[in-house]
Amino acid sequence: MRPTLEVADIFRRHGAAYVQAHGGHLGRVERRVISAIELCRTSALGGHVQGCRACGTLHVAYNSCRNRHCPKCQGAAARDWLAARADDLLPVPYFHVVFTLPAEIAAIAFQNKTVVYGILFKSAAETLRIIAPDPRHLGAGIGLVAVLHSWGQTLSYHPHLHCIVPGGGPSSDGTRWIACRPNFFLPVRVLSRLYRRLFLQALRAAFDAGQLRFFAENADLADPQAFARLLIAANRRDWVVYAKPPFGGPEQVLAYLSRYTHRVAIANSRLVSVESGQVTFRWRDYRHGRRPRHMTLDAGEFIRRFLLHTLPDGVHRIRHYGFLANGQRAARLAACRALLADRVSQAEVHVASAMKPTPVLRSCPCCGRPMAMIAVWYQGQQPPSWAFWNDSS
């Protein structure tokens, strides 16, 4: 069911005023996001008309903007991605590990998204891939899917990484599958300390290479001594790494991934109202037992917070590592399944394939017969008139 209120409605009503007031601070990506979401699934982007030749029913569909920040477009993108990933799932429990950044590092990340997001991915993945093969812990090579999120429930800037990890992996000699202990993956305190060290080392290297830029309240960090003091302070803090309860199997992993991989800063379903230049939306207070609450912001502040979470061109939100990395993934997964063959039934091994969605052809909502394409137009073209549609049907 389509929500009665969408982020696109807010942008259409207040986007132009926001751009006029803050145009000097908006980059190309932010401007493109505003325009794409405003035009998504409108006649301006083109579309097509399907008609039922039996009863004359017409269905008009407008093209999507396909922008990865658009709440309306990510549902279909998630389904396509999941269909491609279904065969990658193994019949083992999966663990969910989250890597966060302290506030002073998050402030640097916001002004250097491309560089710092890359460091975040690499440091978290290396941490897991260093600790897991250690015989004192798991003693096995692992694979993982890492998903970047940058928002909190109130659209605040809070970059963090969700890692979905199979509960085990091949031994160092590749002769057997080593499974995790029930309901336990790796010690989070050990993960946290190594992650902090790897991240700060990489951030220091990026600074020395001149890859970081500092503006506004962070301008003083351009001074090497000020930056060194920040690193020392950050190294003294505990960096939050936490593990959520493990998933039971492939079905739960797919359900989770369908919600998280292509999520944007706020879903349309959380919007409550936009009135008198103010936007009200739902959020959950995780500090008080996930209590549901409402927040009201000026429309301009809502747009500003939404745009905090745009990704620079070329930055991938989902990345794969270990035996799930691109390249030799199919061969490595086949080897993992061979090691698991004597532990699970053949039916379990292929559960992921059976869960692939199948395409559904559109049928007439009135008589149930197949609908035919009768008109198509593209972005920049005028849609056909109603008279044309009626004649064509």
C-alpha positions as CSV (number, residue, x, y, z in Angstrom):
1,M,0.0,0.0,0.0
2,R,1.4,3.4,-1.0
3,P,2.1,5.8,1.9
4,T,-0.2,8.9,2.0
5,L,2.9,11.1,2.6
6,E,6.3,10.7,0.9
7,V,9.7,12.4,1.2
8,A,9.1,13.5,-2.4
9,D,6.1,15.5,-1.2
10,I,8.3,17.4,1.2
11,F,10.9,18.1,-1.5
12,R,8.3,19.3,-3.9
13,R,6.8,21.7,-1.4
14,H,10.0,22.9,0.2
15,G,12.9,21.8,-1.9
16,A,13.1,24.9,-4.1
17,A,13.2,27.2,-1.0
18,Y,15.8,25.1,0.6
19,V,18.0,25.2,-2.5
20,Q,17.6,29.0,-2.8
21,A,18.5,29.5,0.9
22,H,21.4,27.0,1.0
23,G,22.6,26.7,-2.6
24,G,26.1,27.9,-1.7
25,H,26.6,24.9,0.5
26,L,25.0,22.2,-1.6
27,G,27.2,20.0,-3.8
28,R,26.3,18.3,-7.0
29,V,25.2,15.1,-5.3
30,E,22.8,16.8,-3.0
31,R,21.2,18.8,-5.8
32,R,20.9,15.7,-7.9
33,V,19.2,13.8,-5.0
34,I,16.6,16.6,-4.5
35,S,15.8,16.7,-8.2
36,A,15.6,12.9,-8.6
37,I,13.3,12.4,-5.6
38,E,11.0,15.3,-6.7
39,L,10.6,13.8,-10.2
40,C,10.5,10.1,-9.3
41,R,7.5,8.3,-10.7
42,T,6.1,11.4,-12.4
43,S,5.4,11.9,-16.1
44,A,8.5,14.1,-16.3
45,L,10.7,10.9,-16.3
46,G,8.6,9.1,-18.9
47,G,6.5,6.0,-18.5
48,H,4.3,3.6,-20.2
49,V,0.6,2.6,-20.6
50,Q,-0.6,-0.9,-20.4
51,G,-4.1,-1.8,-21.6
52,C,-6.5,-4.8,-21.4
53,R,-7.8,-5.5,-24.9
54,A,-10.7,-7.5,-23.4
55,C,-12.3,-4.9,-21.1
56,G,-10.4,-1.7,-22.0
57,T,-8.9,-1.1,-18.5
58,L,-5.8,1.1,-18.6
59,H,-2.8,1.2,-16.3
60,V,-0.4,4.1,-16.3
61,A,3.1,3.6,-14.8
62,Y,5.7,6.4,-14.5
63,N,9.5,5.7,-14.5
64,S,11.5,5.6,-11.3
65,C,14.5,7.9,-10.7
66,R,16.6,4.9,-9.6
67,N,18.6,7.2,-7.3
68,R,20.0,5.1,-4.4
69,H,18.8,7.7,-1.9
70,C,15.2,7.6,-3.0
71,P,12.8,5.8,-0.6
72,K,10.5,4.7,-3.4
73,C,13.2,3.1,-5.6
74,Q,15.1,1.0,-3.0
75,G,12.4,-1.7,-2.6
76,A,12.9,-2.9,-6.1
77,A,16.6,-2.5,-5.9
78,A,16.7,-4.6,-2.7
79,R,14.6,-7.4,-4.4
80,D,17.0,-7.6,-7.3
81,W,20.0,-7.6,-5.1
82,L,18.5,-10.3,-2.9
83,A,17.7,-12.5,-5.9
84,A,21.4,-12.3,-7.0
85,R,22.6,-13.0,-3.4
86,A,20.3,-15.9,-2.5
87,D,22.6,-18.6,-3.7
88,D,25.5,-17.2,-1.6
89,L,23.8,-18.1,1.7
90,L,25.1,-21.1,3.5
91,P,23.0,-23.4,5.8
92,V,24.7,-22.2,9.0
93,P,23.8,-19.6,11.7
94,Y,24.7,-16.0,10.7
95,F,26.1,-13.3,13.1
96,H,25.5,-9.6,13.0
97,V,28.4,-7.4,14.2
98,V,28.2,-3.6,14.3
99,F,31.2,-1.2,14.2
100,T,30.6,2.4,15.2
101,L,32.7,5.6,15.3
102,P,33.1,8.0,18.2
103,A,31.6,11.5,17.7
104,E,34.9,13.3,17.0
105,I,35.8,10.8,14.3
106,A,32.3,11.0,12.9
107,A,32.8,14.8,12.5
108,I,35.9,14.1,10.4
109,A,34.0,11.5,8.4
110,F,31.3,13.9,7.4
111,Q,33.8,16.3,5.8
112,N,35.7,13.4,4.2
113,K,33.1,10.8,3.3
114,T,35.0,9.0,0.5
115,V,38.2,8.6,2.4
116,V,36.8,7.8,5.9
117,Y,34.1,5.5,4.7
118,G,36.8,3.5,2.9
119,I,38.8,3.4,6.1
120,L,35.8,2.2,8.0
121,F,35.1,-0.6,5.6
122,K,38.7,-1.8,5.5
123,S,39.3,-1.5,9.2
124,A,36.2,-3.4,10.2
125,A,36.8,-6.2,7.6
126,E,40.4,-6.6,8.5
127,T,39.6,-6.8,12.2
128,L,37.2,-9.7,11.6
129,R,39.6,-11.4,9.2
130,I,42.5,-11.1,11.6
131,I,40.7,-12.2,14.8
132,A,38.7,-15.1,13.2
133,P,41.6,-17.2,12.0
134,D,43.4,-16.9,15.3
135,P,43.4,-20.4,17.0
136,R,42.7,-18.7,20.3
137,H,39.3,-17.6,18.9
138,L,37.6,-19.3,15.9
139,G,40.6,-20.6,14.0
140,A,38.9,-20.3,10.6
141,G,38.8,-18.0,7.5
142,I,35.5,-16.2,7.2
143,G,33.4,-14.3,4.7
144,L,31.2,-11.3,5.4
145,V,28.8,-8.7,3.9
146,A,29.3,-5.1,5.2
147,V,26.5,-2.5,4.9
148,L,27.1,1.2,5.6
149,H,24.5,3.2,7.4
150,S,25.1,6.8,8.4
151,W,21.9,7.8,10.3
152,G,20.3,7.5,13.7
153,Q,16.5,7.3,14.3
154,T,16.2,11.1,14.3
155,L,18.3,11.5,11.1
156,S,21.3,12.6,13.0
157,Y,24.7,11.8,11.5
158,H,25.9,8.5,13.0
159,P,28.1,6.5,10.6
160,H,28.4,2.8,11.4
161,L,28.8,-0.6,9.7
162,H,26.6,-3.6,9.8
163,C,28.5,-6.8,9.1
164,I,26.6,-10.1,8.4
165,V,29.0,-13.0,8.9
166,P,28.4,-16.8,8.5
167,G,29.0,-18.6,11.8
168,G,32.2,-20.4,10.8
169,G,34.6,-21.0,7.9
170,P,37.2,-23.3,6.4
171,S,40.2,-24.3,8.5
172,S,43.6,-22.9,7.5
173,D,44.4,-26.0,5.4
174,G,40.9,-26.0,3.8
175,T,40.2,-29.6,4.9
176,R,37.3,-29.0,7.3
177,W,34.6,-26.6,8.3
178,I,35.0,-25.0,11.8
179,A,31.8,-23.8,13.3
180,C,31.3,-21.1,15.9
181,R,30.3,-21.9,19.4
182,P,26.5,-21.7,19.8
183,N,25.4,-18.1,20.1
184,F,29.0,-16.8,20.2
185,F,31.1,-15.5,17.4
186,L,34.1,-13.5,18.5
187,P,34.9,-11.5,21.7
188,V,33.7,-7.9,21.1
189,R,36.3,-6.4,23.4
190,V,39.2,-7.9,21.3
191,L,37.4,-6.8,18.1
192,S,37.0,-3.3,19.5
193,R,40.6,-2.7,20.4
194,L,42.0,-4.0,17.1
195,Y,39.4,-2.1,15.1
196,R,40.3,1.1,16.9
197,R,44.1,0.6,16.3
198,L,43.6,-0.2,12.6
199,F,41.3,2.7,12.0
200,L,43.4,5.3,13.7
201,Q,46.5,4.1,11.9
202,A,44.8,4.4,8.5
203,L,43.3,7.8,9.4
204,R,46.8,9.0,10.4
205,A,48.2,7.7,7.1
206,A,45.4,9.6,5.2
207,F,46.3,12.8,7.0
208,D,50.0,12.4,6.3
209,A,49.2,11.8,2.6
210,G,47.1,15.0,2.5
211,Q,43.9,13.2,1.8
212,L,41.8,14.9,4.5
213,R,40.1,18.3,4.4
214,F,38.9,20.2,7.4
215,F,36.3,23.0,7.5
216,A,34.3,25.2,9.9
217,E,34.5,23.8,13.4
218,N,37.1,21.3,12.4
219,A,39.4,23.8,10.7
220,D,42.0,23.7,13.5
221,L,42.6,19.9,12.8
222,A,44.5,20.9,9.7
223,D,47.4,21.6,12.2
224,P,49.4,18.4,12.7
225,Q,49.7,18.9,16.4
226,A,46.0,19.4,16.8
227,F,45.2,16.3,14.7
228,A,47.7,14.3,16.8
229,R,46.0,15.3,20.0
230,L,42.7,14.2,18.6
231,L,44.1,10.8,17.7
232,I,45.5,10.4,21.2
233,A,42.2,11.3,22.8
234,A,40.3,8.9,20.4
235,N,42.7,6.1,21.2
236,R,41.9,6.4,24.9
237,R,38.2,6.0,24.4
238,D,36.4,2.7,24.1
239,W,35.1,2.2,20.5
240,V,31.7,0.5,20.4
241,V,31.6,-2.8,18.6
242,Y,28.7,-5.0,19.5
243,A,27.2,-8.3,18.3
244,K,23.5,-8.8,18.0
245,P,21.9,-12.2,18.6
246,P,22.6,-14.6,15.7
247,F,20.2,-15.3,12.9
248,G,18.8,-18.8,12.8
249,G,19.5,-19.5,9.2
250,P,19.2,-18.3,5.6
251,E,15.5,-17.4,5.8
252,Q,16.2,-14.9,8.7
253,V,19.3,-13.5,6.9
254,L,17.3,-12.8,3.8
255,A,14.6,-11.1,5.8
256,Y,17.1,-8.9,7.5
257,L,19.0,-8.1,4.4
258,S,15.8,-7.2,2.6
259,R,15.3,-4.5,5.3
260,Y,18.8,-3.2,5.7
261,T,20.9,-3.4,2.5
262,H,19.0,-0.7,0.5
263,R,17.6,1.3,3.4
264,V,17.7,5.1,3.1
265,A,17.8,7.6,5.9
266,I,14.1,7.5,6.5
267,A,11.3,5.4,5.0
268,N,8.1,7.0,3.7
269,S,6.1,4.9,6.1
270,R,7.6,6.8,9.1
271,L,6.3,10.2,7.9
272,V,3.2,11.5,9.8
273,S,2.5,15.0,8.5
274,V,3.8,18.0,6.7
275,E,1.9,21.1,7.8
276,S,2.7,24.8,8.2
277,G,6.3,24.3,7.1
278,Q,6.9,21.5,9.6
279,V,7.5,17.8,9.2
280,T,6.5,15.2,11.8
281,F,7.8,11.7,11.7
282,R,8.0,8.6,13.9
283,W,11.2,7.3,15.6
284,R,12.1,4.8,18.2
285,D,13.9,5.7,21.4
286,Y,16.4,2.8,21.8
287,R,17.7,4.2,25.0
288,H,14.2,3.6,26.6
289,G,13.2,0.2,25.4
290,R,12.5,1.1,21.7
291,R,9.7,3.4,22.8
292,P,7.9,4.9,19.8
293,R,8.0,8.7,19.7
294,H,7.2,11.5,17.3
295,M,9.6,14.3,16.3
296,T,8.6,17.6,14.5
297,L,11.2,19.6,12.5
298,D,11.1,22.6,10.3
299,A,10.9,21.4,6.7
300,G,14.3,23.0,6.0
301,E,15.9,21.2,8.9
302,F,14.3,17.9,7.8
303,I,15.8,18.3,4.3
304,R,19.2,19.2,5.8
305,R,19.2,16.1,8.0
306,F,18.1,13.9,5.1
307,L,20.9,15.3,2.9
308,L,23.5,14.6,5.5
309,H,23.3,10.9,4.4
310,T,24.0,11.3,0.7
311,L,26.9,9.2,-0.6
312,P,29.6,10.6,-2.9
313,D,29.7,9.2,-6.4
314,G,31.6,6.0,-6.6
315,V,31.2,5.0,-2.9
316,H,29.6,1.6,-2.5
317,R,27.3,1.1,0.5
318,I,27.5,-2.8,0.3
319,R,30.9,-4.6,0.1
320,H,31.9,-8.3,0.4
321,Y,35.0,-9.8,1.9
322,G,36.7,-13.1,2.6
323,F,35.2,-16.1,0.9
324,L,32.2,-13.8,-0.1
325,A,34.4,-11.4,-1.9
326,N,33.8,-10.9,-5.6
327,G,36.0,-12.7,-8.1
328,Q,36.3,-16.2,-6.8
329,R,33.2,-16.2,-4.7
330,A,31.4,-19.0,-6.5
331,A,34.4,-21.4,-6.3
332,R,35.0,-20.5,-2.6
333,L,31.3,-21.0,-1.7
334,A,31.4,-24.4,-3.5
335,A,34.3,-25.4,-1.4
336,C,32.5,-24.3,1.8
337,R,29.4,-26.3,0.8
338,A,31.6,-29.4,0.2
339,L,33.0,-29.1,3.7
340,L,29.5,-28.7,5.1
341,A,28.0,-31.6,3.0
342,D,28.3,-34.2,5.8
343,R,26.8,-31.8,8.4
344,V,23.6,-30.9,6.6
345,S,21.1,-32.4,4.2
346,Q,21.2,-31.6,0.6
347,A,17.7,-30.0,0.9
348,E,19.1,-27.5,3.5
349,V,22.1,-26.6,1.2
350,H,19.7,-25.5,-1.5
351,V,17.2,-23.6,0.7
352,A,18.5,-20.3,-0.6
353,S,17.9,-21.2,-4.2
354,A,14.3,-22.2,-3.4
355,M,13.7,-18.8,-1.9
356,K,14.5,-16.8,-5.1
357,P,11.6,-14.6,-6.0
358,T,9.9,-15.3,-9.3
359,P,8.7,-12.5,-11.6
360,V,5.0,-11.8,-11.7
361,L,3.3,-10.7,-14.9
362,R,0.8,-7.9,-14.6
363,S,-2.8,-9.0,-15.1
364,C,-5.9,-6.9,-15.6
365,P,-7.3,-5.9,-12.2
366,C,-10.8,-6.2,-13.6
367,C,-10.9,-9.4,-15.7
368,G,-7.6,-11.0,-14.9
369,R,-6.4,-11.3,-18.5
370,P,-2.9,-10.2,-19.6
371,M,-2.4,-6.6,-20.2
372,A,-0.5,-5.3,-23.3
373,M,1.9,-2.4,-23.8
374,I,0.1,0.3,-25.8
375,A,2.2,3.4,-25.3
376,V,5.7,4.4,-24.1
377,W,7.3,7.8,-23.6
378,Y,10.7,8.9,-22.3
379,Q,12.2,11.7,-20.2
380,G,11.8,15.0,-21.9
381,Q,8.9,13.8,-24.1
382,Q,5.2,14.7,-23.6
383,P,3.0,11.7,-22.5
384,P,0.3,10.6,-25.0
385,S,-3.1,12.2,-24.7
386,W,-6.0,10.4,-23.2
387,A,-7.6,10.3,-26.7
388,F,-4.6,8.3,-27.9
389,W,-4.9,5.8,-25.1
390,N,-8.6,5.3,-25.7
391,D,-8.0,4.8,-29.4
392,S,-5.2,2.4,-28.8
393,S,-7.2,0.3,-26.4
